Amino acid sequence: MRSSNGGFTALLASTLFSGIGNAMAAVGLPWLVLEQAGKASSAGLVAAAGSLPLIAGIVFGGVLVDKMGRLRTSVVSDLLSAVSVLLIAVLYLEGRLPLPVLVTLVVVGAVFDQSGIIAKVALVADYARSGGLSPQRANALYAAVAGLSVTCGPGLAGLLIGVTGVGWMLCATTVLPALAAVLTLAVRRAVPARPETAHEPLPAPAGGSAALAFRRHLAYAAEGFSVVRRSRLLRVLATLSFGFCIGSLPVQNIALPQYFQAQGRPEVLGLFLLCTSTGGIVGALAFGGLSRRATMRTLFVSAIVGSNVLLFALATLPDTLPLLVLATALGLIAGPITPIFNIALQAGVPAEVLGRALSVFTATACVAAPVGYVICGPLIDAFGAGAALLLLAMAMVPISLVALCSPALRTLDSPPLPAAPRAVAGQPD
């Protein structure tokens, strides 16, 4: 038990350092481009270069986790991140960083990021299954630490840029993912490096071309969708995830930034995001204790419906103090949502398919976000931020009703385990 808890502490520390490093790089890279080129279009190109690999990470990230193993994928992801950022920093400080080279290095560093996140969530499942920690406590701690990294990273990046400059800030950033990789290796004794598989792969057809190999990888990745599709609970959760992201993500990324920019109060937006993040961390930690007194269905439905109610209140665009109270409450009440999603997947998906199933839920969020942005932008232009927030809150009402009425959510505390899919012929090695 002591060894297991020590390994889990190392995993949490690895998650914290890796997350802070990614958040700092996300601030530093556009800043570097603006200093070097002075063009917002160039910064946008670099941001896109970091975002586009997420698509590959969504499709094949789970494949890497299930085939390479959780530990190996996590370590490789963090090391590649450290190396790519270090090369960017060194070339920038030496004045030899043309934009095409920068874009290439950003792509290399970003392509495995999603796999690394999925791998760490799967490692949490290994600890929960080992009996060392309850799934509720393990996932609550993981979600809180991940939220803390996102909260601390941007502020630390801004501080270091002001003190040392962006080049040396990026050099310092490379220490964090490298340290995360070392800490992940400390987990090796507590969990297997590669999940056990219940089915032997069928022999691969001979003479496969690159196109055929790609189709095999795609078919192997599709097994994650197959597992989610066959589970009534996971289908409902994926639908709720999609709808919740459409309604909630545009609030802090589109509607409120536009509102505070028009008012010339960017500092209030910063405080709003800080309060939301802090509330989310506390809410995730509180879930670990509340799960002993209430069912996960009760906590999940309360989080969905409560967030919807608070979004209606937010649409009134109150003064600064009430707004910050609402932001804290919104983060607090929504805090259990991510841990509950993770627990449902960890308990309701065969271990050998978990990485690919986690990719499905990541895909729903990544697809829902731009859909929400495309809907929200014209609403703000036509009716203003307050009306757009009200319409988003109204659009989330059906999501709340599904959460309240769906019989499938009654199995959240004991999700049925679907059969693992039959191995795909020629699945990737």
C-alpha positions in Angstrom: 0.0 0.0 0.0 2.8 2.4 0.9 4.6 1.7 -2.4 1.4 2.2 -4.3 0.6 5.5 -2.6 4.2 6.7 -3.2 3.9 5.9 -6.9 0.6 7.7 -7.1 2.2 10.8 -5.5 4.9 10.6 -8.2 2.2 10.4 -10.9 0.5 13.5 -9.4 3.8 15.4 -9.3 4.5 14.4 -12.9 1.1 15.6 -14.0 1.6 18.9 -12.2 5.1 19.6 -13.8 4.0 18.4 -17.2 0.8 20.6 -17.1 2.7 23.7 -15.9 5.3 23.2 -18.6 2.6 22.9 -21.3 0.8 26.0 -20.0 4.0 28.0 -19.9 4.9 27.0 -23.4 1.4 28.0 -24.6 2.1 31.5 -23.4 5.7 31.8 -24.3 5.6 30.6 -27.9 3.2 33.2 -29.3 5.1 35.9 -27.3 8.3 34.7 -28.9 6.8 35.0 -32.4 5.5 38.5 -31.7 8.9 39.6 -30.4 10.7 38.1 -33.4 8.3 38.8 -36.2 6.0 41.4 -34.8 3.0 40.0 -36.7 -0.1 38.6 -35.1 -0.6 36.4 -38.2 2.7 34.6 -37.5 1.6 34.1 -33.9 -1.6 32.7 -35.2 0.2 30.3 -37.5 2.3 29.0 -34.6 -0.8 28.6 -32.4 -2.5 26.6 -35.2 0.6 24.5 -35.6 0.2 23.6 -31.9 -3.5 22.9 -32.2 -3.6 20.8 -35.4 -1.6 17.9 -34.0 -4.4 17.5 -31.5 -6.4 15.9 -34.3 -3.8 13.2 -34.8 -3.5 12.9 -31.0 -7.2 12.3 -30.7 -7.3 9.7 -33.5 -4.1 7.8 -32.6 -3.3 9.0 -29.1 -5.3 6.2 -27.5 -3.7 3.7 -29.9 -0.3 4.7 -28.7 -1.4 4.3 -25.0 -2.9 0.9 -25.6 0.0 -0.5 -27.7 3.0 1.2 -26.2 1.8 1.1 -22.6 0.8 4.0 -20.3 4.2 4.6 -18.7 6.2 4.5 -21.9 3.7 6.8 -23.7 3.7 9.3 -20.8 7.5 9.4 -20.6 8.1 9.7 -24.4 5.5 12.5 -24.6 7.1 14.5 -21.8 10.7 14.0 -23.2 9.7 15.1 -26.7 8.0 18.2 -25.3 11.2 19.1 -23.4 13.5 18.6 -26.3 11.3 20.5 -28.8 11.0 23.5 -26.4 14.7 23.5 -25.6 15.6 23.5 -29.3 13.2 26.5 -29.9 14.7 28.4 -27.0 18.4 27.8 -28.0 17.8 28.6 -31.6 15.9 31.8 -30.7 18.6 32.9 -28.3 21.2 32.4 -31.0 19.1 34.3 -33.6 18.7 31.2 -35.8 15.0 30.5 -35.6 13.1 31.0 -38.9 9.4 30.6 -38.8 9.2 27.3 -40.7 11.7 25.7 -38.2 9.7 27.1 -35.3 6.4 25.7 -36.7 8.1 22.3 -37.3 9.4 22.1 -33.7 6.0 23.1 -32.3 4.3 20.3 -34.3 6.8 17.8 -33.1 6.3 18.8 -29.5 2.5 19.0 -29.7 1.8 15.8 -31.6 2.3 13.5 -28.6 0.8 15.9 -25.9 -2.7 14.4 -26.1 -1.3 10.9 -25.8 0.6 11.9 -22.7 -2.5 13.2 -21.1 -4.5 10.1 -22.0 -1.7 7.9 -20.6 -1.7 9.7 -17.3 -5.5 9.3 -16.9 -5.1 5.6 -17.7 -2.4 5.3 -15.1 -4.8 6.7 -12.5 -7.1 3.8 -13.5 -4.3 1.4 -12.8 -4.0 2.7 -9.3 -7.7 2.7 -8.7 -7.9 -1.0 -9.9 -4.9 -2.0 -7.8 -6.9 -1.3 -4.6 -4.4 1.2 -3.3 -6.8 4.1 -3.7 -10.5 4.5 -4.3 -11.4 5.6 -7.9 -13.2 8.7 -6.5 -10.2 9.9 -4.4 -7.6 9.0 -7.1 -9.5 10.9 -9.9 -10.4 13.8 -7.6 -6.7 14.3 -6.8 -5.7 14.0 -10.4 -8.3 16.5 -11.6 -7.3 19.0 -8.9 -3.6 18.7 -9.7 -4.3 19.1 -13.5 -6.4 22.2 -12.7 -3.7 23.6 -10.5 -1.2 23.3 -13.3 -3.4 25.2 -15.8 -3.9 27.9 -13.1 -0.2 28.3 -12.2 1.4 27.9 -15.6 0.4 31.2 -17.4 1.1 33.4 -14.4 4.6 31.8 -13.9 5.3 32.2 -17.6 4.4 35.9 -17.5 6.6 36.5 -14.4 9.6 34.8 -16.0 9.2 36.6 -19.3 9.3 39.9 -17.4 12.4 38.9 -15.4 14.5 36.9 -17.9 12.9 37.3 -21.3 11.0 34.8 -23.3 14.0 32.8 -24.5 15.3 32.0 -21.1 11.8 31.4 -19.8 11.4 28.7 -22.4 14.8 27.2 -21.4 13.5 27.1 -17.8 10.3 25.5 -19.0 12.1 22.5 -20.4 13.1 21.4 -16.9 9.4 20.7 -16.0 8.5 18.1 -18.6 11.9 16.4 -18.2 11.3 16.2 -14.5 7.8 14.9 -15.2 9.3 12.0 -17.3 11.7 11.1 -14.5 8.9 11.1 -11.9 6.7 8.9 -14.2 9.5 6.3 -14.3 9.2 6.2 -10.5 5.7 4.8 -11.0 7.0 1.7 -12.8 7.1 -0.5 -9.8 3.5 0.1 -8.9 1.8 -0.5 -12.2 2.6 -2.6 -15.3 4.3 -0.8 -18.2 1.9 -2.4 -20.6 -1.8 -3.4 -20.1 -2.7 -7.1 -20.3 -4.7 -7.9 -23.4 -7.5 -10.3 -23.4 -7.3 -11.2 -27.1 -4.4 -12.2 -29.2 -4.1 -10.2 -32.4 -5.0 -11.8 -35.7 -2.1 -12.3 -38.1 -1.4 -9.3 -40.3 -1.8 -9.7 -44.0 1.5 -9.8 -45.8 2.8 -7.2 -48.2 0.9 -4.2 -46.6 1.5 -0.8 -48.1 1.6 2.5 -46.1 -2.0 3.1 -47.0 -3.0 -0.3 -45.7 -1.0 0.2 -42.5 -2.8 3.5 -42.0 -6.2 1.8 -42.4 -5.2 -0.8 -39.9 -4.3 1.9 -37.4 -7.6 3.7 -38.1 -9.5 0.5 -37.6 -7.7 -0.2 -34.4 -8.5 3.3 -33.2 -12.1 2.8 -34.1 -12.4 0.1 -31.5 -12.6 2.9 -28.9 -15.7 4.3 -30.6 -17.1 0.8 -30.8 -16.8 0.2 -27.1 -18.4 3.6 -26.3 -21.2 2.9 -28.8 -22.1 -0.5 -27.2 -22.4 1.0 -23.7 -25.6 2.8 -23.0 -24.0 4.7 -20.1 -21.0 5.9 -22.2 -23.2 6.9 -25.1 -25.2 9.2 -22.8 -22.1 10.6 -21.1 -20.5 11.3 -24.5 -23.7 13.1 -25.6 -23.8 15.1 -22.3 -20.1 16.0 -22.7 -20.6 17.3 -26.2 -23.6 19.4 -25.3 -22.0 20.7 -22.1 -18.9 21.8 -23.9 -20.9 23.6 -26.6 -22.7 25.6 -23.9 -19.9 26.3 -21.5 -16.7 26.7 -23.4 -17.8 29.8 -25.4 -18.6 31.6 -22.1 -15.0 32.1 -20.9 -13.4 31.9 -24.4 -15.7 34.1 -26.5 -18.5 35.9 -24.7 -16.8 37.2 -21.5 -13.6 38.2 -23.3 -15.6 40.2 -25.8 -17.6 41.8 -23.1 -14.7 42.9 -20.9 -12.6 44.0 -23.9 -15.4 46.3 -25.0 -15.6 47.7 -21.4 -11.8 48.1 -21.2 -11.6 45.8 -18.1 -9.3 42.9 -19.0 -8.2 42.5 -15.4 -11.8 41.5 -14.4 -11.6 38.7 -17.0 -8.3 37.5 -15.5 -9.9 37.5 -12.1 -13.0 35.6 -13.4 -10.8 32.9 -14.9 -8.7 32.6 -11.7 -11.8 32.3 -9.6 -13.3 29.6 -11.9 -10.1 27.6 -11.9 -9.7 27.9 -8.1 -13.3 26.8 -7.6 -12.8 23.9 -10.0 -9.8 22.7 -8.0 -11.7 22.9 -4.7 -14.7 21.2 -6.3 -12.6 18.3 -7.6 -11.1 17.8 -4.2 -14.4 18.0 -2.5 -15.8 15.3 -4.8 -13.4 12.8 -3.2 -15.2 13.3 0.2 -18.7 13.9 -1.1 -18.6 10.6 -3.0 -18.8 8.8 0.3 -22.1 10.4 1.2 -23.9 10.7 -2.1 -24.1 8.6 -5.2 -22.1 9.6 -8.3 -25.3 10.1 -10.2 -26.5 12.6 -7.6 -23.2 14.5 -7.7 -23.1 14.4 -11.5 -26.6 15.6 -12.1 -26.2 18.3 -9.5 -23.1 19.5 -11.3 -24.7 19.6 -14.7 -28.0 21.2 -13.5 -26.2 23.6 -11.1 -23.9 24.8 -13.8 -26.9 25.5 -16.0 -28.6 27.5 -13.3 -25.4 29.5 -12.7 -25.1 30.2 -16.4 -28.5 31.9 -16.3 -27.3 34.0 -13.4 -24.1 34.9 -15.3 -26.2 36.1 -18.3 -27.3 39.1 -16.2 -23.6 40.3 -16.3 -23.6 41.5 -12.7 -21.1 43.8 -11.1 -17.5 42.7 -10.4 -17.9 41.2 -6.9 -21.1 39.2 -7.6 -19.5 38.1 -10.9 -16.5 36.7 -9.2 -18.7 34.9 -6.6 -20.6 33.3 -9.5 -17.3 32.4 -11.2 -16.1 30.6 -8.0 -19.4 28.9 -7.6 -19.4 27.8 -11.2 -16.0 26.2 -10.9 -16.9 24.6 -7.5 -20.1 23.0 -8.7 -18.6 21.8 -12.0 -15.5 20.4 -10.3 -16.8 16.8 -10.0 -17.7 16.5 -13.7 -14.3 15.5 -15.1 -13.5 13.0 -12.3 -16.9 11.3 -12.8 -16.3 11.0 -16.6 -12.9 9.5 -15.9 -14.3 7.0 -13.3 -17.1 5.9 -15.7 -14.6 5.2 -18.4 -12.0 3.5 -16.1 -14.7 1.2 -14.6 -16.8 0.7 -17.7 -14.1 0.0 -20.4 -11.8 -3.0 -20.7 -8.3 -2.1 -19.7 -6.8 -3.0 -23.1 -9.2 -0.5 -24.9 -9.2 2.3 -22.2 -6.7 4.6 -24.1 -8.8 4.6 -27.2 -12.1 5.1 -25.3 -10.6 8.1 -23.5 -9.7 9.5 -26.9 -13.4 9.4 -27.9 -14.3 11.6 -25.0 -11.4 14.0 -25.8 -12.7 14.1 -29.4 -16.2 15.1 -28.3 -14.8 18.1 -26.4 -12.4 19.1 -29.3 -15.2 19.0 -31.8 -17.8 20.7 -29.5 -15.5 23.7 -28.8 -15.4 25.1 -32.4 -19.1 24.3 -32.8 -19.8 26.4 -29.7 -17.5 29.2 -30.9 -19.1 29.4 -34.3 -22.6 29.6 -32.8 -21.6 32.1 -30.0 -19.7 34.6 -32.2 -22.6 35.6 -34.4 -25.0 35.7 -31.4 -22.7 38.2 -29.7 -22.5 40.3 -32.8 -26.2 40.3 -33.3 -27.5 40.6 -29.7 -24.6 41.4 -27.4 -22.8 39.3 -24.8 -25.6 39.2 -22.2 -28.2 37.9 -24.7 -25.7 35.4 -26.1 -25.0 34.0 -22.6 -28.8 33.7 -22.0 -29.2 31.8 -25.2 -26.3 29.5 -24.3 -27.9 28.9 -20.9 -31.2 28.1 -22.6 -29.4 25.7 -25.0 -28.1 23.8 -22.1 -31.5 23.1 -20.6 -32.0 20.0 -22.7 -28.7 18.7 -21.5 -29.8 19.2 -17.9 -33.1 17.4 -18.7 -31.2 14.4 -20.2 -29.0 14.3 -17.1 -32.1 14.4 -14.8 -34.2 11.8 -16.7 -31.7 9.3 -18.3 -32.0 5.9 -16.7 -28.5 5.0 -17.9 -27.0 7.4 -15.4 -28.4 5.2 -12.6 -25.6 2.8 -13.4 -22.8 5.4 -12.7 -21.9 3.8 -9.4 -21.6 0.3 -11.0 -21.1 0.7 -14.7 -21.4 -2.5 -16.7 -18.2 -3.6 -18.4 -18.7 -4.3 -22.1 -16.8 -7.1 -23.8 -13.5 -6.1 -25.3 -13.6 -5.8 -29.1 -12.1 -8.6 -31.2 -8.6 -7.7 -32.2 -8.3 -6.1 -35.6 -6.3 -8.0 -38.2 -2.9 -6.4 -38.6 -3.3 -4.1 -35.6 -0.2 -1.9 -35.2 2.8 -3.2 -33.3 
